[in-house]
């Protein structure tokens, strides 16, 4: 370390020594001096990387600097500069420029100099060194440069403009604030034909300046010269007003200019849109609010505004001043008089009329380049494959010429590319756009109320424009051209005329046209829409237009009925965009006292409700339509009664409640009476939905529904029924059945292109994988579900996917990721409401418990319990760990109550988890018999249902119990098998159980020799999951079994028979079961007696018939004994 410090000091001292002797003149210049300051870019890195090379390069730089300074009459102050920087002073700015060019032209590699040059009055620290603002400003200018770059201050640039060396020129880089200096500096780059002149942006003080200029969604096309001209005017004048015809682009140019100039104003650029303001006081308040002041009336507001701006250096943009000219002029004048560093940019169809105002009229776009480029850019938004080529450029130019190069008109014409060819657009513009150029109309001052302003605009419309204007009032939230044509194209205004008339309304600012996802969407400002509604009411055609509006959007909804599955997602997105219009059409249906039509309308939109997360809204529509029917005593057609009940049940079950069994049964009975197969299938689907939410749910509706769907060839319905069947298996805790249904449903959904149904099936498949112990596969499955759901705006599956991912991550021990995912699930579920909120909070409780955060787990668990209080089995099904949390907190009575409740309402894998929890609680209470019984039953439930996720916990519990009762070898084998299962599945032990686990293992080490422990532990690791469970089940004592027959066999006897049927000898069987051949023979003798057999061959033959399937049990209580080949599955 000392050596390296000495090296640094030696190098620095050597550098300063060599440079300090450079002295070209005896006396440094005074008065007005041009200073050249330079340093070496990245000098520290260069010294560190190659000290030898840098030593040589510095020597070359010394000689070059000495020669250049002498030749150009420069003086090097003796001790000015620090480190690898230097200063040279000149009495003439042109000499400094020539010296700078010489230095940059020399071969100094690896050195790259940053050079700054500034001219000003200097101050002396002593006779040989400078101090003060001039040298400080020069240093800050140098700091802006990059290696190889020469930058000059504006002052120096003005002095040398007419005295540049041959091949040199200046490039203005704009005004920039310098570090720690209050005044911005115009910075100019000195360029030369022999130098590199392209550099990144200057190293300015701040990359982002304060401003509120709106971000633009479209490209700013080809107005660089106009930008440059106006920007130059702003540097020389305090108020500039952009004027021009309506639609000429004043606002867009002002916004672009403001954004670019933001860094030049230390107190920011502030944009004020006055277009919606009709009152002078409101205009003042708006400006004040944007500048951070509270609303205040009249003169007080102006005075406060002036005082607030004060000496701040800022640009204020007043946009659309034409209807508030007097107010804008008064405000601007007051601010300019009292605020010396304020700059104003205004846009107006007329000048403000202020002294000192620079009026700059924005011209139309030049046709040959600007206008054509603008058309091409906007047309590509409407039709992405459009581009300018030799075949179409003449037509495009003619369109632009007909529109006089007005940007707004060109953009509107380009938007028509979505539906029309260039030739059709050109033909359609004949005599249709005479008003687009503005002319005298743009000079009219509109200083009345907002209604008077709209009246004035309405009065200028032609009769066809007025007809369209009022008819468009029925749209809510916007509309597309096809909607306008369908609704308004009737009578005197033909469908094909709508496009032209709509374009004219947009041009006259009564309709706003916006690009939305590649299509042009139109909308009214709300005030204008209300005005149009009044005109529609006065016209006498309101009802006819509302009928057309209803029919158009009812057709949009009904299109779902006959649509191919591949098209449903896109149509649902379209319906989602049109939701406001759909709501309006539905409300009108209710107003017309037609509840059957309202129910049909609602059912048609089932894909929208489910796919776009609008569950609550769909239910509210069903409720409103049903209430209307009840109020009016309407006679609903039986088919629509069935359809509405079935659809509502399936929608309700999504997030709120599984629905009414009675309602489903009534709908099913009515569907059978009607005898329409498709309707019957719909009713059966609803029955399946209800049945899927009960552990004891009947399989009958699933069998009938699946068979009917197959017979009808109705794959979309089948892909919907199978997820319900998978969910029923999930509720029953049967991972094997859940996987089979989910996989078939997924395969069908993928085949028909129904990504929504596929997503549902993948979620169920992920749950099955998780329960089977394939945690990595489950996480991948849930990740895909989440990604697909987020892309499709499917809030339900996005939340459900995050629930599943949380659980899988928590089981895997990734607790941080699990908690983060759970928080996201909780946030999403809040949008859905219902039991999804409870499920998400249950997942958060599990993630917190896995991380050892008991209090956080308790809070989330209690929230989930309250949210799921209507259906306690839901809390258990979705693994709300109430009993385990209470146990961790030491509240055994509460823990036992929760555990008993959980065991009572669960089955299959869910029961396995509940039983293991109760075993822990019972053991803590000293009820060892109940604890061991629950643990063994948990193993049976898990293995019977192919759900191996939790058996490692159960095996460890039984191992600890065996160790406490001196069954040490058994304990070691169970611990070993549990560890092997954890290694295979990735299932991590909760942190709260670690201490007891390690204590049990430590006690076992004390009780056994090291070799015996290792041997028994290794024997356990070699067992498959099924074999480990079978081993744990042996020797449990007598059960209440019959005295003869296959059901009378004990688990040990059944295992011996199974291995015998596999062809193993007594010795092989004994090795498998960790017992002696004598004991194996004893089991066989008992078996012969119970079954009445006399030979080994006879027993083996009969065993093949009686002991089949994955589970060999004694009526549901004991575990099957087949080896499970794998714990995973395909994604």
N, C-alpha and C positions, 0 to 999 in steps of 0.2 A: 504493500500500500504506500509506504514512504517513497519507494522508488518511483511509483507512478506519479505521485504528487510532485516530486522533484522534476520529473520529465515535463509535466504540464507547465510548471513555473519556468523551466529552462526554455521551452518552446515559445511561451508567451513573451518572455523577456527578449529572446533573440529577435522575434518578429518586430517588437516595438523598437528595439535598438536599430535595426536595419532601416525601418521606415522613418524614424525620427531624424536621421541625418540628412534626409532629402530636403534640400533648401535651395530653391532656385533664386529667390530674391532676398535681400537683407531685411526688407521691411514689408510686412503684409499690407495689402491695400485697405483703405478705409473709405467711409462714405457709402455711396451706392456700389455694391459689389455683387458679382455673380459667383455663387459658391457651387462647387461640384463636390458632392459627397458620394462615396462608393464603399461597398463592402463585398465580401466574398460569400456567395450563396452556399449555405450548408458547410461552412468552413470547419466546424467541429467534427462533423462526420468525415470530411476529407482528411483531416489530420489523424483521426483515429484509424481510418482504413489504410492509409499509406503515408506514413510520416516522411519517408525518404522522398517520394514524389512531390509532396507538398513543399518540402524544403527547397527543392530545385525550382518549383513553380513560383514560389514567393520571390526567389532571386531574380527570375525572369521578369516578374511583375515590377520589382523594384527598378530595374533598369529601364523597362518600358515607361513607367510612370515618370521617372526622372527626365527621360528624353522628351516625352509628350508635353510635360509641363514646361520645360525649357523652350521648346519650339513654339508653344502657343502662349507664352508670356504669363504663365501661371506661377503662383507662389504656394509652397507647401508649408503651412504653419508647423512649427517644430514639434509640438506635443499634442496637436489637435487630432482627435480620433481615438478609438479604443479597439483593442483586439486586432482583427484583420480588416479594419476600416481605415479610410484616409480622407482628407479634405484638401482641396486645391482651390485657391481664390484667384479670381480674374477681374480685371477692371472693365473688360468688354464681354458681353454675353456671347458674342459670336466666337470668341476665342474658347470659351468654356464648351460650347457645342462642338467645335472642331476637335478639342482635346478628348471629349467624351467619345466621339466617333472613332478617333485613333485608338483609344483604349479597347473598345469593343471589337475592333477589326484585327487586333493582334492575336497570334496563336498562344493563348495562355492556359490551355488545358492542363490539368482538370479544373482550373479556376474559371468560374463564371461570375462576372461582376454585375452587381445591381447599382445603377447610377441614377442619382437624382440631381437636378440643377434648378436653382432658384435665384432670383435677383431681388435685392432689397437693401435697406440701410442696415449696416452692421454695427455691433457694439463690441468693444474690446474688453477682454478680461485683464490683459496686460499687453505689452507691445508685440507679443508673438501669438496670441490666441484670441478667438472670437467667443462671445457668449450672446445670449439674447434670442429674440423671436425669429430673426432671419435664419440663423443657423439651425435653430430647432425645427422651423418649418421645412428647411431643406432636408433635414434628417427624416422627417415624417414622409416627405415626398419620396425619398429614396426607399423607405420601407414599403411603399406600395408596389415597387417594381419586382420583377422576376429576374433570375440570372440571365444575363445577355441583353436586358432591356434598359433603355434610357428614357426617363420621364422628366418632363420640364413642367415648371409651374406656368400658369397662364401668363404671368408677368414676363417671364423669360421668353416664352413663345412669341408674345407680341413684339418683343425687341428684335428677335432673330428672323422673323417671318421673311423679311426681304433680304436677308444676308446668309442664307443657308448654303453650305458647300454643294458642289455639283453632285447630283444623285441623291440628295437628301430631301425629305419632306416631313410634314407634321400631320399627325392624326389625333383629332380631339377625342379624349376619352371621357369627357363629361366632368361634372363637378362632384367632388367627394370630400367627406369629412375626414380630417386627419386626427390621429390619436391625441387626445388631451388638448386639442386646439378648437376654439369655438367657431371659427369661420371656415366654411368649406373652400376648397381650392379647385379651380379648373386645372385639370391635368391633361397634358399633351404628350404623346409619344413621339420621340425623334426616330425617324426611320431612314434607312439607306438601302440602296439597291444591293449592296454587298453584304448586308447584315440580315440575320433572321428577324422577321418583323411580326410574326404571329405568336401571341402569348395568351395565356388564360386571363380571365378577368383580374383586375388589380386586387391586391391584398388589402381590401378596404376594411374600415374599422368594424363594420357590422354587415352581415350578409342579408339581414332581413330588417327592413325599416317599418316603423309603425304606419299603418294605413288601413283603411276599410274599403278599398276599391274592390268591387265585386269580381270574383273569379269568372272567367269566360269559359263556356263549354264548346265554343267553336273557334276555329282558327282565324286569326287576324290576317287578312289577305292583302298583300301588295300595296301598302300605303306607306312605305318607308320614307319617301320624300316628304310627304305631308307631315309625318311624325317628326322628322328632322327639322322641318321649317318651323313648326309650332314650338318645338322644344327650344329652338334657338331664340324665338320670340320671348319665351318665358324666362330665359336667362337675362334678357335685356329690358324687360318691361314687367310692371307689377300687376297689370290686369290685361288679359287677352280674352276676347270673346270669339268663339267659333260660331259662325252663322251659316245658314243654308236652308234648303228646302227640307220639308219633312221626309224622313226616310233616307236622307242623304248620307247618314253615318256619323253625325256629330257626336252622339253619345258614345258610340263604340270607339271613336278616335280619342275622345277625352279620357275614357277609361284606360285604354291601352297606354296612352301617354302618361297618365298618372301612375300606373303601375311601374312603368320603366323609370320614372323620375323619383320614386319613393326614397331611394337612398341619398338623394341630394338635399333633402330637407330634414334637418336634425329633429324637428318636432312632428314630422310625419306628413302624410298626404291624406286629406279627409274629403270624402265624396258625399255630396248631398243631392239626392234625387228629388226634385221639386215637382215632378209630373203629377203625383196624386194630391198635391197641396193646392188649395183654392183660396186660402186666406193669408194675408200678410203676417198676422200674428203667429199663425201656425207655421209659416215659413221660418220666422225668426226662432220659434221654439224648436223646430226641427234642426236647424243649424246648431243651435245651442246644445241640444241633446247629443248630437253627433260629436260635438267637441267636449262633451262630458259635463255640461251644465244642466241644472234643473230647469223645468218649465217655469217661465215668468212672463208677465204680460208686457205688451207694448214697449215703451221707451226704456223701461227698466231692463227688459231682456236685451235690447241693443246695447245699452251701456255696460251691462254685465258681460255681454259677449265681447265687446271691445276690450274691457279690462282683462278678461280671461286670456285673450290672444296676446295682448300686450306686446312684448318684444320677442315672442316666440317666432322661430323661423319655420314656417310651414306653408304648404300649398293647400288651398281650399278650392274644391271644384263644385260649382253650382250648375247642375244639369237641368235642362228644360225650364228656362226662365221666361219663355215667351208670354205666358198667361199671368205672370207676376212681375212685369217689367218694373213698375214703380217701386214695389217693395224690394226687389232684388237690387235695384239701383241705389236705393237709400241705404240698405244694409251694407252693400259693397263700398259705397262712398265713406260711410262712417268708419268702417274697418280699415280702409286704406289710409285714411287721414291719420288715424290714431295708432296704427300698428305698422311700424317701419319695416319689419322683416316679413310681412305677409305678402304672398303672391296669390292672385285669384285667376282661375280659369273658368269661364262661363260658356255654356252652350245655349243658344237661343235662335229662334227664327228671326228675331229682330235684335239690333244692338241695344245695350243698356243705356247708352247716351251719356257716359261719364267722361270727365276730363281725363286725358291720359289713356283712355281705353284703346287698345289695338284691336281692330276688327279684322278677323281673318275668315274669309268666306270659303267654306269647304266645297270644292268642285265635285261634279259627277266623276265617276270612275272613267278612266280612259278605256275605250272599247277594246282595243287590240290586245291589251295585256291584263290590266287590273280587273275589268268587268268579266272577261272570259275566265280568268283564274278563279274569281269569286264564284261564278256559276259552276265551274267544274268541282270546286271544293264542296259546295252545298249539295250539288246533285249527287255526289258520291255518298253523302250521308243518307239520301233518300234511296239511292240505288248503288250499293257498294261496288258493283262491277263497272260503273260508268267511268270513262276517261276521255279526254280530248284526243282526237286523232285527225288525220287529214280529211276523213270523210265527213266529220260532223262540225269542224271548227267554224265553217262559214255559217251554218245554221245557228250555232251558239252565238256568234258575233252579231247576227241579225236580231236575235231575241234581245240581246243586251242593248243593241242600238235602239230597238223599239221602246225599250224601257228607259232610255236616256241615261243609261249607266247609273241608275239609282240603286244603291245596295239592297234596300228593303225589297223593292220590286223584283230584283234579280234573285234574291233568296227565295221569295215566294214562288217565282217561276221555277226555280231549280227544285223546290220541294215537290212540284207536280211530277217530277221524274218517277215518282213511285208508281204512278198510274198511267202516265201519258208518254208518248214518244216526243222527240224534239220537234218533229214536224207538226204534231198535234198541239204542242204548246205554242208554237209560232202561229198556227192558224187561230188558236183560241185568243190570242192577244189582239187580234184585229178589232180596233175601235173599242176595246174593253179596258184599256189602261190610260185613257186620256187624263184621268185625274191623278195618276200616280206621281207625276212630276211636281205636283203641288201648286206652283204658280202663285196667283194672288191670294188664294185661300190660306196659304201658310202665313201670311202677314196679318191675319185677323187676330186681334187681341181677345182672349176669352177670360174675362174677369168676373163672370157671374158665378152662381152656385154650381155645384157639380152636376145637378140635374139640368141646369141651363146649358152647361157645356155639352151634355149628351143630346139635349134637344137640338142644339146647333148642329152637331154632327149628324143626327138623324134627319134633319131638314135637308141636308146636302145629298142624301141618298136618292137613288132612282127608285122607282116603284118596285122592280124586282128585288133590289137590295133590301128594301124595307120589308117585303114579304119574308125573305129568308131570315132577316135579322130577328123578327118577332117569333118565327117558328123555331129558331134555334134556342129559344128561352126554355124549352122543355128539358134540355140536356142539363145534367148536374155533374160537375166535376170534369167536364171536358167531353170531347167526342172526336171520332175520326170522320174522314170524308164519306165513307160508305154509310155511316150512321146518319150523317146530314142528308145524304141523297135519299136514303130510305124514308126518313121522317119528313123532310121538308120538300122533297121533289114531288109535288102534287098540284093539280089544277093549273093555274097560270104560270107557275114556276116548274118547268119540266126537270126531270131527274138529271139530264145531261147538262142543264144550265147551272146546277148548283155549284160546280167547281169554280166557274168563272165568277159568279156572284160572291161566293165565299172568299175568293182571292181579293175582290174589291173591298169587302168588309175588313179583311185583315189589313189591307193597305191603309184604310181610313182609321185604323187603330180602334175599331169597335170590337174586333175579335183578335185574340192573341194566338199566334201560331208558334208551336214549339216542337222541336225534334224530340221524340220520345221513343227510345229503343229502335231507332231506324225508321220510324214512321212519323209523319206529321200529325200532331194532335192539336186540336183547337179548343179554346176555352174563352169564356167571358170573364172579365173582372166581375165580382159579385154585384157591385152597384149597377153595372151595365146590364147584367142578367135580370136584375129586378126591374129595371126600366123596360127591358124587352118583354118580361112577363106581363107588365101592365098593358103594353101595346098588343100582346097576344090576346089578353082578356077582352080588350076593346074591339078586337077584330071580329069576334063572333065565331072564330074557328078553333078555339082552345080545345074543346072536347075532341074534335076530329084529329088534331095534331097529337094530343095525349094518347089517343087510341093507337095511332101509328107508332108513337114512341114505345108504348107498352108492347105492341105486337113485334116490333123489331127486337127488343131485348128479351121478350119471351122466346122468340125464335133462337136467339143466341143461347138461352138456357136449354131449350129443348134439343139443340144440336148434340148435346152430350149423349142423348139416348141412342143415337144411331152411329156414333163416332167410333172409329177404330181405336183400340187401346193405345196405339202409338201416337195418336193425335190428342189424347185427352189432356196431357200435361200442358201442351201449348195453349189449348183452348181454355184450360183453367187459369192460366196466366192472363189470357185476354179477358176472361170474365172478372178476374181480380182487378184489373185496370178499370173495368167498367162498373165496379161495385156500386158507385153512387147512382148511376143510371139504373142499375138493376133494383136498387132500393126504391127509387122513385117509381119504377114500373110496378113493383110489388105493392107499394102503398096505394097506388091508383087502383089496383085490382081489389084491394080490401075496401076502398071507398065505393067501388061499384057493386058491393054486396055479392061478390062471387067467391065464396070461401073455397069451393072446389078448385077453381082456377088458381087460387092462392096456394092451396096445398100442392097442386101439380107443379106450379112454378118453383116452390120450395124443394120438392123432390127432384126435379130436373137438375138442380144445382148441388146435389149431393157430392159430386166430385170436387166442386169448389170448396164446400164447407170442410171436407176432410183433407184435401191435398194442400190447401193454403192456410191451414190453422184457424179457420173461421167457425169453429165448432159452436161456440156460444151464440154467434149470430144466426147460424142455421137453426139452432134450437128455438131462438126467439121468433124466427119466421114461422116455424111449425106451431108454436104456441099461439101466435097472433092469428094464424089461419084457423086453428082449432077453436079458439075463443070466438072468432067471428061466426064460425059454423054453429057453435052452441048458442050464441046470442040470437042468431037469426032463425034457429031451428032448421037449418039448411039440410036438405036431403042429399048427402054425398053419395056418389056412385060407389057400390061395394068395392069395385076394383081399386078405386082411389083411396078408400078407407084402408084396405090392406096395404097398399103401397105406402101411404103416409105413416101408418103405424110402424111398419117394418123399417122404413128409412129413419124414422125418429129413434127407434130403439137402437139401431146400429150407430147413429150419431151420438146418442146419449151415452152409450157404453164406452165411447172413445175416451171421455175424460170425466164424466160426472157420476154415472151409476149404471150398472149393467142392465137396467130397464126392468119393466114389469113382466113377470112370467105369465100373468093372467092376460095382459094385453097381447103378448106374443102368441099365446094359445088361441085367443079369440081370432086374431088375424089369420092364424094357420087354419083354423076351422072354416073361416069364411072363404079362404083361398081354395080349400078343398071343395067347397060347394060350387064356387065359380067354375073350377075345373080348367083354368088356364095354366099350362105347365110353367110358363115363365113367371107368372104371378105366384104360383105355389113355391117355386124356387126362391123367390124373394122372401116369402113368409118363412120358409124353412131356414133361410140365412139368418133371419132375425131370431128364430128359436135357437139356432146354433150359437148366436152371439150371447143370448141370455144364459144358455147352458154352460158356456165356457167360463163363467165366473163362479162356478160352484165346484168344490172338489168332488162332490158326488154326482156332478152333472151327467145326464144321460147321454149315451152314445147314439141313441136312436135318431135324433134329428141330423146328426152328422152323417150317419150311414145313408139315410134317405136323401139328404141334400147332395152328397157327393155322387150317389148313384144317378140321381135325376140330372145333375149337371153333366155327368158323363154321357148319359143317354141323349141329352139335348145338344151335346157338342158345345156347351156353353163354357168355354175355357175362362173367360173373364170372371164369371161367377164362381167357378171352381177355384180360381186363384184367390178369391176373396174368402171362400168357405174354409179352405185349408189353413190359413192363418188363425181363424177362430178355433179350429181343431187343435192346432199347435198350442194356442193359448190355453185351451181347456186342459191339455196335458201339462202345461206349465203350472197351472193352478193345482192339478192333481199331483204334481211333483214327479211326473213320469218323463225323465229326460229322453228315454229311447223313443217313445211315441211322439214326443214333441219334435225331436230331430226329424223323424220320418215325414211327418206332416209338413214341417217347415221346408224341408228339402224339395219335396214334390211341388209345393206351392211356389217356391222360388223358381224352380225349373220351368213350370208352366208360365209364370209371369214373365220370365225372361224371354221365353219362346214367342209370346204374343206381343212383347214390347211394352208391357205395363210396368213401368219403373216404380210406380207407387206401391202396387201389390208386392213386387219383388222386394222393396224396401221393408215392408211389414214382415215378410217371411224371413228376411235376413236378420231382423231384430230377434225374432223368435229362435232362429237358428243360433244366434249368438248366445242367447240365454241357455239353450240346450248344451252348447259347447262349454259354457261356464259351469253348469251343473255337473257335466261329465268330467270336469277337471282339465279341459283344454283351455287354459286361461289365455295363453298367447293367441290362439285362434279366435277366441271370443273378443279380445281387444281389437284384433284386425277387423272382425265382423262389425263391431260397433263403430269403429272409425269410419268404415265405409258407409254405414247407415247415416252417421252424422254428416259426412261430407255431402252425400246425395241429398239429404233432407235440407241442409242449409242452402244448397244450390237451388233447390226447388221451393224454398220458403215454406217447407213443411214443418211447422213449429212443433206439432205433436211428436213426430218421429225424431226430430232433432233433440227434444227433451228426453224422450224415451231412450234414445241412443246414448245420451250422456248419463242417464241413470244406469244403464247396463255397463257402460265403460267404467263408471265409478266403482261399481261392485267388483268387476273383474280386476281392476287395478288395486283395490283394497285387499282382495284375497291374495293378490300377487305380492303385496307388500310395498307397492309404489304409492305410499300414502300421500305424498305432496301432490302428485298428479291426480290422485283420486279426489282429494279435497277441492282442488281447483276445478275439476270437471263437475263435481257435485254442486259447487256454487253456481256454475253456469247453468246447470240443470234446474236449480231452484229458481233462478232468475227467469228462465224461459217458461217454466211451469206456472209462474205467477200470471202469465198472459193467458194461460189456458184455464186455470182454476180447477175445481173439482179434485178428484183423487190424485191427479198428476202432481199436485203440490205436495201431498202427503208422501207419495213415492219418492220424490226428489229429496225431501227432508229426511226420509228414512235412509236414503243412500248417503246423505251427508253425515248422518249419525254413524253409519257403518265405517265410513272413511275416517271420521274422527276417532272412533273406538280403535280402529286398526292402528292409528298413529299414537294411541295411548293418551289422547286428550279426552278424559272422562267427562269433564264438565261441558265441553262443546258438544260431545256426543249426547249427553243428557238433554241439553237444550234443543238440539235438532230432533231428537227422538220424541220429546214431549210435543213439539210442534207437529210432527208427523202423526202422533197418536191422536191429537185433537182433530187434525184434518181428516183422519180416517176413522173417526169415532163411530160413524154410521155402520161401518163394516169392519169389525175387528180382524176378520180373517185377511182383509187386504193388508193390514199392517204386518201380519205374520208372513203372508205370501211374499211381500216385498222386503222381508228381512229387517224390519225395524227391531233393533237389538235391545228391547226394553229389559228383558230378564238379565242379560249379560251386563248391562249398564248398572242396574240395581245391585247385582252381585259385586261388581267392581267398587261400588260405593258402600258396600257392607250392609245394605238393607235387604236381609235374607227373606223376610216375610213378603215384601213387595216383589222381590225377584221370583219367589216360588209362585206367587199368584199369577204373575205375567207368564211364567214358564208353563204352568198348568193350562192357562187360557190358550197358549200357543199349541200345546200338544193336542188339546181338545178339537181345534178347528183345522188341523193340517193333516196332510197325508203325503206319502212318497218321500221325495227328497226334502220337501219342506218339513215333514215330520221328523226326518233324520236330524235336521239342524235343530229343531225344537227340542227333541229328546236329548241331544247332546247338551244343550243349554240347561235343561232341567236336571240332567245327571250332575253337572257341575254344582248347581244350586243344592241338590239333595246331599251331595258329598259335604258341602260346606255346612249343612244343617246336621250332619252326622248320620243321615239316613243312607247308610252304605248299600243296603240291599236294594232300595229304590234306585240309587245312582247306578249300580251295576246293571240292573235290569233295563233301565232306560238306555244305557250305553250299548248294550247288546241289541236291543230293539232298533236303535238308531242305525247300527251296522246293517241289520236285515233290511230296513227300509231303503237305505242307500243302494245296496247291492241289487235288491229286487228291481229297482227302477233305473239301473245303469247310471246312477248319479254318484260319482266317487269323489266329489269335491271335498266334502267335509270329513271323510273317514280318517284322515291323518289326525285330526283333533281327537276323534273318538278313540282311536287306537292308543294315542298317547295318554288319554285319560285312563283307559283300562290298564295300560302298562304301569302307570303310577300306582293304581290300585293293587295290581299283582305284586309290585315291589313291596308295598306296605304289608302284604300278607305272606311275605317270604317266598313267593313264587318267583324267585329272581331270574331264572333262565327264561321263563315265559315273559317276564317284564322286558328283558333285554331283547328278545325276539320281536316283541310288539313295538318297542322303541325303534328297532332297526327297520322294521317294515314301514312304520310311519315316516321315518326319514327318507326311505327310498321313494315313497309316494310323493312326499314334498319335493324331492329332487326332480321327479318326473313331471309333476303338474305345475310346479312353481308356486304352490299354495303356501303362503307364509303364515307362520303362527302370529296371532295378535300379540303385541308387546305386553299386554297386561298378564299374559299367561307364561311369559318367559321365565320369570323367577321361580315359579312352582315347577316348571319343567326341568330347569337346571338343578334344582334342589333334589328332584326325584332321581335324576341321572347320577348326581353326586352320591346320593345314598346307595344307589346300586353299585357304584364303584367301590364303596366301602364294604359292601356285603359280598362281593364276588372277586375272584382273582382276575387280574388283567386279561389273562389268556381266555378264561371262561367267558368273560364279558364280551371280548372281541369276537369269539367264536359264535356265541349266541346272537349277538348283534348282526354279524355277517349273515347268519342263517336267515334272520328276519329280512334283510335287504334283498335276498334272493326270491322272496315270495312275490307273486303278483298281487294286485289289489284284492282279487277274489280269494286267493289262497290265504292272504293275511287275515281277511275277515273270517274265513272258515276256521283258521287256527284259533282265533280269538273266541269263536263260538263253542269250541269243543269243551267238554267237561263242565257244562253249566248246571248240571244236576237234572233231576227228573222233571219232566213236564207232564201235564195232564193229557197223555196220548192214549189211544186205544192199545190194547195188549197184543194185537196181532195186525198183520197187514202192513203195507208200505208206509202208512201214516204213523205207525208205531215206532219207526226207526228214529233213533237219536241222531243229532247232527254228526257225531263221530262215526256212527254206523253207516250213515248215508255217504259220508266222505270215503270210507273204506270201500263201499260198494261201487262208488263212482270210479275210484282208482283201479279197482279190480276189473271193471268193465273196459277200462282203457288198456288192459293187458299186463298190468304190473304184478309182480310176484309179491308175496308177503314181505320179503326183505326190502323190496323197492318201496312198497307202501309205507313200511315202518320208517324208512329214511325220509320220505316225504312228510310224514306226520310227526317227526321227532319223537318216535316212541319205539317199542321193541316189537320184533316179529311175534312174540308170544301174545302181546296185547292185541295185535292185529288179528290173530287167530281167534282170540276171545270174542272180538267184535263180530267176526264171521260166524262163530258158533251161535251167538245171540240172534244174528240175522237169520240163519237157517231155521232156528226154532220159531221165530215170529212169522216167517213167510212160508214155512212148511216145505222148504227146499232141502235137498240132501246132497247136492253137488255144486261145485264151483262153476261149472259150465252152465248149469241151469240158472244160477243166480246172475251170471253175466248176461245171458240172453234176455232175461226178464228186465234187468236193469236198463237196457237200451230202450225198452218200451216205456217203462214207468218214470225214469229219471231223464227227461228230455228238456230242452230249452236252456236258456241262459241261467235260470234260477232254479236251484234244487232246494225247495223249502218244505216246511212241515205245515203248510196251510197258511202261510203269510207271515210267520213270525221269525223264521230263520233264514239266513242268507243262502242264496244259490252259490254253487261252488265252481262254476266254469271260469277258466282264466279269461280275463278281459284283454283282448289282443292289443287294444290301443285306447288311449284316453282322448285322442283328438278327433278331428274330422275336417272335411274340406270347408273352405270359407263360403 
